[in-house]
Amino acid sequence: MNVTRHRTAPTPFGCRWCGEQARNHGRSYVRSRGMHGWERPTNDQIKARMRARRANRKEQ
């Protein structure tokens, strides 16, 4: 997961490759994957995103 592209971590169930939510996704391009449709993130990605978002809330 590349959190640095976002001001905050993507939503936990955002696309596996780009972090965009399924309802807004369509076809997207990212350098690491190319053109892709929405894909469910891995369990490890979901967990990491939840932790990153929680840590961000604590900093504010």
Residue, then its C-alpha position, 0 to 999 in steps of 0.5 A: m500500500n502506498v499511503t504517501r499518495h493520499r493525505t490519509a490512508p485509503t478507506p479500509f475496503g478501497c481498491r487493492w491497487c489504488g485505494e479508490q472506493a468501489r462505487n467511484h472506481g471504474r477503470s483506473y491506471v496506476r503505474s504499479r498495476g496498469m489499467h485495472g478494475w476495483e479489486r478487494p484489498t488483501n486482509d493485510q492491507i485492510k488491517a494496515r489501512m485501519r491502523a494508519r487511519r487510527a494513528n492519523r486520528k490520534e495525531q490530530 
